[in-house]
Amino acid sequence: MRALAMAGANGRLTRTLAGWRSGDGSLPATPAGVETCALTVVLGVRLINVCQLLLSLPTALRHTTSRGLFLAVLACYVVESGILATVVVRAGEYRDERWGRADSLTAVCVLLLQPAFIRAGDVTGSWTAWGFACTLGSACGAGIVFRRPRHTALAVASITAAYLIGNLPLATGPTRATVIANAFSYAGFALLSRLLVGFLRRLGAQAEEARRLASEAAAEAARLKQVDRQRTLLHDNISVLRLLARTDLPAELDETLRDQAVSLANKVRAFLNEARVPAPSRPPAPGAGAVAAPQTDRADRADPALTCAVREAAEGFRDLPMVLSLDLADGILLPEETAAVVRSALETLLHNVRLHASARNVVVHADADEAGREWEVSVRDDGRGFDPVTTPLGFGLRVQVIEALARHHIHVELDAHPRDGTTVVLRGPLGEVP
């Protein structure tokens, strides 16, 4: 597991550097991405300082008062930087406070030993006195690695005190003011690093929580969608089963209901045999409803006519005292998906009429307005009716009709009154088929 974690951290850092080099890379807004950003900044500052120091090394060696001590301190600092880089890259983060204390101690030692190999005139403005520039990175690291503010303050105070102790005795005149001003940089760099990385860590944690909640919401939405699919399958089955269970079932209705029962059972079996839940289909674009055939030459299209969808829906309800009035809708074509939804909605409406209405007359009428902007299909019965204000809509009417059609930009109007029948009107837009 540790090897896998190390490989993951190295991979994140490599991808980060590669992305920055190409100009299009970015870190993920995750806690791991924030930590990668923080350790990249810490190591980046350290690498820049080391590179600057190595470039100025020939000049620094000419001005040092003790070449051996200069090189020994520098070597220790470079080795410590290398070890620190290796550890934090393997960990994928810079949050181990033990290494923060070790780095702060290294900075203190460098600053206290520096007076032994520099001249008084080189206290500021010289890479012979390289301690200040390099230990600013340690102050930044202290702002990042320590969890408690007082630990950051203690580390920064130690580094600042070591800088003043080592450099103030050698400074004279204006140089003393420069040394004192430089000392404030440690606190400033540590504070800014702590504020920035702390803010990024909160953002990363909040983004992770938001992703978790979104994932849970998506899973719940998928579950509810699956439940609705199951309820949709069962709704019409229940109406058929209830009728088949009647002891006074008319003989002429028996064959029709048995055929419907077989068809619905096949749908349930197909649902149970699915290897996976299919992705939800995308609703058609606004305005992509139906198209009147005479407006354009589409004889070669396979899109079913609106009248065909109505007739297919009514086919299984020959037992109802039903009249189809479809002449005014001749020539209106529907996209295949829309036709399937309209057919399913009409079947649900006719199931409701059969099961609840006790109607003596049922009229299914299809038409298109004179302006050619929309089509409509109405289902009227003179049965029991109901009061929509006091009676909640059932699953079939609410989900299988109103909500299902709304996803295809088809509006549903309901007009029902107790003992005065029910009328349901479907209206869909006429437009170009995509």
C-alpha positions, 0 to 999 in steps of 0.5 A, a space after each residue: 500500500 505504501 508503494 502504491 501511495 508513493 507511486 500515486 504521489 510521484 504520478 501527481 507531481 509528474 502530471 502537474 509539472 508536465 501540465 504546467 510545462 504545456 500550459 494547459 495543465 491544472 490540479 484537481 480541486 481535491 484535498 490531494 490536489 491542494 497538497 500537491 500544489 503546496 508541496 510543489 510550491 515549497 520544493 519550487 522555492 527551495 529549488 530556485 534558491 539552490 540554483 541561484 546559489 550554485 550559479 553565484 558559487 564562484 563569486 561567493 567562494 572568492 569573498 568567503 572568509 572560510 571556504 571549508 566552512 562555507 562549503 560544509 554548511 552549503 552541503 548540509 543544506 543541499 543534502 537536507 533539501 534533497 532528503 526533504 524533497 524525497 520524503 514529501 514527494 513520496 508522501 504526496 503532501 507536506 504535513 509531517 510536522 517532524 520534517 517541519 521542525 527539522 527544516 526549521 532547525 536546519 535554517 536556524 543552524 545555517 543562520 547562526 553559522 553564517 557569520 563564521 564565513 562572511 565578511 561584515 560588508 557582505 551581510 546584505 546584498 551578497 550570495 556569500 551570505 546566502 542564509 537569508 534567501 534560502 531560509 525564507 523558504 523554510 519560513 514558507 514551509 513552516 506556514 504550510 506544515 504546522 497545523 497549529 498557529 503557535 507552532 508556526 509562530 515558534 518556528 518563525 520566531 526561532 528563524 528570525 532570532 537566529 537571523 538577527 543574532 547572526 547578522 546584527 553584530 556584523 551590520 553597521 550604519 544603514 546595513 543594520 536597518 536592512 537587517 532589521 527590515 529583512 527579519 520581518 520578511 520571515 513572519 510575512 512569508 509564513 503568514 501569507 503561506 499559511 493563509 493561502 494554503 489554509 484557504 486552499 485546503 478548505 476549498 479542497 475539502 468543501 469541493 470534495 464534500 460537494 462531489 460526495 453530496 452530488 454523487 449521493 444525489 445522483 445515486 438517489 436520482 438513479 434509484 428513484 428513476 429505477 423505482 419509477 420505471 418499475 412502478 410504470 411497468 406495474 401500473 398497467 399490469 395492476 389494472 389488467 390483473 384487477 379486471 381479470 380477477 373479476 368473476 363477472 368479466 364479460 366474455 368478449 373482454 377476456 381475450 383482449 385482457 389476456 392479450 394485454 396481460 401477455 404483452 405486459 408480462 413480456 415487458 416485465 420479463 424484458 425489464 428483469 433481463 436487462 444487463 444494465 439500466 439504459 442511459 436516459 434518452 435525451 428529450 427532443 430540442 424545443 420545437 422538435 415536436 411533430 411535422 405536417 407531411 404536406 409541408 415538405 417531401 418526407 415520404 421516405 421517412 420512417 417516422 410514424 404518423 400521429 394517427 398510427 400512434 393513436 390507433 395502436 394505443 386504442 387497439 387493446 381497448 376494443 371493449 370500451 365504447 370508443 369512437 376514434 375521430 382522427 381524420 383532421 390529423 391525417 398527414 401529421 408525422 411524429 418523431 419515433 421517440 415522441 410517438 412512443 411516448 404519446 402511444 404509452 400515455 394514451 394507453 395509460 389514459 384508456 386503462 384508467 377509463 376502463 378501470 375507473 370511469 364506467 363510461 358509456 361513451 369514449 371519444 378519442 379525437 386528433 387534430 391540428 390547429 389551422 395556423 399549423 403550430 401544434 397538434 392535439 389529441 383529446 380523450 373524453 369520457 362521460 364516466 364517473 369523473 372526479 374533482 382534481 382539487 380534492 383528489 390527488 392525481 394517481 401515479 399513472 396520470 401524474 408520472 406516465 402521462 403528464 411528466 413523461 409527455 412534458 419531457 417531450 414538450 407536450 402539454 397536458 390539460 385535464 378537465 374533470 368533474 364528479 359524475 360529469 366525465 373526464 377530458 384529457 387533452 395532449 398538445 404538442 408542437 409542430 416543427 421540423 423533425 431533427 
